[in-house]
Amino acid sequence: MIWRAFAILVVSAISLTSPATRAENAPAQAEVIAARPKADACNPPSTHKATVHDVAVSSDAKVGQCVEVAAVMRGPYLYGGIDGLYGPRTDSIDPSSNGNAVGLDFGGAKDGRTTGYFKVIVTGRIGDCERTRQIVRSFGDFAMTLGYCHSFDGRYLQVTGVKVASQAHWQRQLRSDRHPDYGDLTEAPPNWPYRRQVQDWADRLVDALQLKDSKALLALHTPEPDSPINGDRRALLRLLIRDPASPFVAVGHRPGKPQTTILIDKSYSSDERYQSVVCVCRLDDCTGRWPIASFDADNLPSRPYACSRLTPYVIYPDKEATTFVTRRQSYGLREPSAR
């Protein structure tokens, strides 16, 4: 009965090309809880070839137009080149502010090609989140935007079709003078006020890895009993000390103290305090090979480093703990060869 009642209260889809007006067919204010846009079908005669950049910087007059874009897709994002992936955004919640990336809204449909980088041809209508939210608000003050524009801003594509050509074999980018603005991570400066505190946590992590101390490793990852922040404990311990392909296991086998680095977000503010990414080298030297982007701190077997994010964990409003959050992604960019 609860589900049925909720279903009646939800407006599941609206059209960007033919927005409903309040007077014609908008439900009463209290009846609208949430709405998401839908994309009307794109016919070949009305569909124009475009680049990701064309969509990202498109004028308001082009919102709602059908386009066909050949690019690389990763999850709900479309990239016109490696600049779109690594280049900076002027707005953190607007991928299109990069100029060579846009978000994708599949209208609630699950797409099977989200676990890697794929060369694709995407057909869809150019959308704009501010216009989408204006349409949703026309249903009443209680209306809430769902879909892509619930979390993001700027231009995007409302997808009507995806053709997958092949897997894209992009290479992980390293810090270079040619592209100093690439990536969202940077080394914490020597005078960073939390450096000593974070280095102490890094040393404790390395010690536990080298001793294969499962109890200590779980304590570093569990801010409170039964905390779900790191998921399955057995899977976590397998990644840290049991999987021979894991970079953490390689770190644990190294004699002496391995090289470490502390990375912070380029947009770091004092409100973030000691939030950081701690990376440990599995080789003799990782200088010039540390990750420059959060998505490259993925702990894939091919990486020369192992990384974990150190972050506060709020237990109660007045109680907080510190914890490592360690994950391994199922896919990532190809590791560049050693120089």
C-alpha positions in Angstrom: 0.0 0.0 0.0 2.9 2.4 0.8 4.4 1.8 -2.7 1.1 2.3 -4.4 0.5 5.6 -2.6 4.0 6.8 -3.4 3.7 5.9 -7.1 0.6 8.0 -7.4 2.5 11.0 -6.0 5.5 10.8 -8.3 5.7 12.5 -11.7 8.3 10.2 -13.3 9.1 12.0 -16.5 8.7 15.3 -18.3 9.6 16.4 -21.8 12.1 19.1 -22.4 10.9 19.7 -25.9 7.2 20.1 -24.9 7.1 21.2 -21.3 3.8 21.0 -19.5 2.3 24.2 -18.2 0.7 24.5 -14.9 -2.6 25.5 -16.3 -2.8 22.6 -18.8 -1.8 19.4 -17.1 0.3 20.0 -14.0 -1.0 18.1 -11.0 -2.0 20.0 -7.9 1.0 21.2 -5.9 0.8 18.6 -3.1 0.5 15.8 -5.6 4.0 16.4 -7.1 6.9 14.9 -5.3 9.6 14.3 -7.9 10.1 14.6 -11.7 12.8 13.7 -14.1 13.1 14.7 -17.8 12.6 12.3 -20.7 14.0 12.6 -24.2 11.7 12.5 -27.1 12.9 10.3 -29.9 15.5 11.8 -32.3 14.8 11.2 -36.0 17.7 11.0 -38.5 16.7 14.1 -40.5 16.6 16.3 -37.3 19.8 14.9 -35.8 23.1 16.7 -36.5 26.7 15.5 -35.9 28.4 17.3 -33.0 31.4 17.1 -30.8 31.4 17.0 -27.0 32.8 20.5 -27.1 29.9 21.6 -29.2 27.4 20.3 -26.6 29.4 21.7 -23.7 29.4 25.3 -25.0 26.1 25.2 -26.9 23.9 28.2 -26.8 20.5 28.3 -25.1 18.9 28.2 -28.6 20.3 24.7 -29.2 18.9 23.2 -26.0 16.5 20.4 -27.0 18.1 19.8 -30.4 19.1 16.3 -31.4 22.8 15.5 -31.9 25.0 12.5 -32.6 28.3 12.6 -30.8 31.2 10.2 -31.3 33.3 10.2 -28.1 34.5 8.1 -25.1 32.0 7.2 -22.4 32.8 6.3 -18.8 29.7 5.7 -16.7 27.4 8.7 -17.0 30.0 11.0 -18.7 31.1 11.6 -22.2 34.6 12.8 -23.1 35.8 14.4 -26.2 39.4 13.6 -25.4 41.8 13.1 -22.5 41.5 16.8 -21.7 37.8 16.2 -20.8 38.8 13.6 -18.3 41.8 15.2 -16.7 41.3 18.9 -17.4 40.0 21.3 -14.8 36.4 22.4 -14.3 35.4 25.9 -13.4 32.4 24.5 -11.6 32.9 21.3 -9.6 29.3 20.0 -10.2 29.2 21.0 -13.9 31.2 18.5 -16.0 30.5 20.7 -19.1 32.5 23.6 -17.5 35.6 21.6 -18.5 34.7 22.4 -22.2 35.3 18.9 -23.4 33.0 16.7 -21.2 29.3 16.4 -20.6 27.1 14.3 -18.4 24.6 11.7 -19.7 21.1 11.2 -18.5 19.7 7.8 -19.5 16.2 8.6 -18.3 16.3 5.9 -15.6 17.3 3.1 -18.0 20.3 1.1 -16.9 23.2 1.1 -19.4 25.4 -2.0 -19.4 28.6 -0.2 -20.6 29.5 1.6 -17.4 32.4 -0.5 -16.2 35.1 0.9 -18.4 36.1 3.4 -21.1 34.3 2.8 -24.4 34.3 4.5 -27.8 30.7 5.2 -28.5 28.3 7.1 -30.7 25.6 8.7 -28.5 22.4 10.1 -29.9 20.3 12.4 -27.7 19.0 15.9 -27.1 21.0 18.7 -25.6 19.8 19.4 -22.1 20.5 22.2 -19.6 20.0 21.6 -15.9 18.8 25.1 -15.1 16.1 24.9 -17.7 15.2 21.4 -16.6 14.8 22.6 -13.0 12.6 25.5 -14.2 10.3 23.1 -15.9 10.1 20.9 -12.8 9.4 23.9 -10.6 6.4 24.7 -12.9 4.7 21.7 -11.3 4.7 23.4 -7.9 6.9 24.3 -5.0 7.0 20.7 -3.8 8.5 19.3 -7.0 12.0 17.9 -7.0 14.2 17.2 -9.9 15.4 13.6 -10.4 17.9 12.2 -12.8 21.2 13.8 -13.8 20.2 17.3 -12.8 19.4 16.3 -9.3 23.2 16.2 -8.6 24.8 18.1 -11.4 24.6 21.4 -13.4 25.2 22.7 -16.8 24.8 21.2 -20.3 24.2 17.4 -20.7 22.8 14.9 -23.1 19.4 13.2 -22.7 20.3 9.9 -24.3 18.0 8.2 -26.8 20.6 5.7 -28.1 24.1 4.4 -27.6 26.2 2.4 -30.1 29.4 1.0 -28.6 32.3 0.7 -31.1 35.1 -0.6 -29.0 36.9 -0.3 -25.7 39.0 2.9 -25.4 42.6 2.2 -24.3 43.5 5.6 -22.8 46.6 5.8 -20.7 46.9 7.2 -17.2 48.4 10.6 -17.2 51.4 11.7 -15.2 52.3 15.1 -13.8 54.0 17.1 -16.6 55.0 20.6 -17.5 52.8 20.4 -20.6 49.6 19.9 -18.6 50.2 21.3 -15.1 46.4 21.8 -14.7 45.6 18.1 -15.2 44.1 16.1 -12.3 42.3 17.1 -9.1 45.1 15.9 -6.7 48.3 17.7 -5.6 51.0 16.9 -3.0 50.3 18.4 0.4 52.8 21.3 0.9 55.5 20.9 3.5 53.9 23.4 5.8 50.4 21.8 5.6 49.2 21.8 9.3 48.0 18.2 9.2 51.1 16.7 7.6 52.5 15.2 10.8 49.1 13.8 11.8 48.5 12.2 8.4 52.0 10.9 8.2 51.6 9.1 11.5 48.5 7.4 10.2 50.4 6.5 7.0 53.1 4.9 9.1 50.6 2.9 11.1 49.1 1.6 7.8 52.5 0.6 6.4 53.4 -1.1 9.7 50.2 -3.1 9.7 50.7 -4.1 6.1 54.2 -5.3 6.6 53.3 -7.2 9.8 50.1 -8.6 8.0 48.3 -7.5 11.2 44.6 -8.0 10.2 43.4 -6.7 13.6 45.3 -3.5 13.3 44.3 -3.1 9.6 40.6 -3.5 10.5 41.0 -1.0 13.4 42.4 1.6 10.9 39.4 1.0 8.7 36.6 0.7 11.3 35.7 3.9 13.1 33.1 2.2 15.2 31.9 -1.4 15.7 30.0 -2.8 12.7 30.7 0.3 10.6 29.8 -0.3 7.0 32.1 2.3 5.5 34.6 -0.2 4.1 32.1 -2.9 3.2 32.9 -6.6 3.6 35.8 -7.1 6.0 36.9 -10.3 4.4 37.1 -8.6 1.0 39.0 -5.7 2.6 41.6 -8.0 4.2 42.0 -9.9 0.9 42.8 -6.6 -0.8 45.2 -5.5 1.9 47.2 -8.7 2.8 46.0 -11.8 0.9 45.5 -11.1 -2.8 48.9 -11.6 -4.5 47.9 -9.2 -7.3 47.1 -6.4 -4.9 49.6 -3.5 -4.7 49.0 -3.4 -0.9 50.4 -7.0 -0.7 53.4 -5.9 -2.7 53.9 -3.0 -0.2 53.7 -5.5 2.6 56.5 -7.6 1.2 58.9 -4.7 0.8 61.8 -4.5 3.4 62.2 -1.3 5.3 60.0 1.8 5.0 58.6 2.3 1.5 58.2 5.7 -0.1 55.0 7.5 0.7 53.2 10.6 -0.4 50.2 12.6 0.9 47.9 14.1 -1.7 45.1 16.6 -1.1 42.4 18.0 -3.4 43.6 20.9 -5.5 40.4 22.7 -4.3 41.3 22.0 -0.7 39.9 24.3 1.9 40.6 24.5 5.6 37.1 23.0 6.3 38.4 19.7 4.9 41.0 19.6 7.6 43.1 16.4 7.3 41.1 14.7 4.5 43.7 13.4 2.1 44.9 10.5 0.0 47.8 8.5 1.3 49.8 6.5 -1.3 52.6 4.0 -0.7 55.1 3.0 -3.4 55.4 -0.7 -4.1 58.6 0.0 -6.1 61.9 1.6 -5.1 60.8 5.0 -6.3 57.5 6.4 -7.4 58.7 10.0 -8.1 56.8 11.3 -11.0 54.4 8.3 -11.1 52.0 9.2 -8.2 48.3 9.6 -9.2 47.3 13.1 -10.2 43.6 12.3 -10.2 41.3 10.7 -7.6 40.1 8.1 -10.1 43.7 6.9 -10.6 44.0 6.1 -6.9 42.2 2.9 -7.9 44.6 0.2 -6.5 44.6 -1.8 -9.7 47.2 -4.6 -9.9 49.2 -2.6 -12.5 49.7 0.4 -10.4 53.1 1.1 -8.9 51.4 2.5 -5.7 48.7 1.6 -3.3 46.4 4.4 -2.0 43.8 4.9 0.7 41.7 8.0 1.6 42.0 9.3 5.2 38.8 11.0 6.3 36.7 11.9 9.3 33.8 9.7 10.1 30.9 11.3 12.1 29.5 8.8 14.6 27.3 11.3 16.4 26.8 15.1 16.0 29.4 15.6 18.7 31.5 12.5 18.1 33.9 11.9 15.3 36.5 9.3 14.4 39.3 9.0 11.8 39.3 6.2 9.3 41.0 5.0 6.1 38.6 4.2 3.3 40.2 1.7 0.9 38.7 0.5 -2.4 39.8 -1.2 -5.6 38.0 -0.2 -8.8 37.1 -2.9 -11.3 38.6 -0.9 -14.2 40.9 2.0 -14.9 43.2 3.6 -17.4 46.1 1.8 -18.9 49.3 2.1 -16.8 52.1 4.0 -18.7 55.4 2.3 -19.1 58.2 3.3 -16.8 60.5 6.0 -18.1 
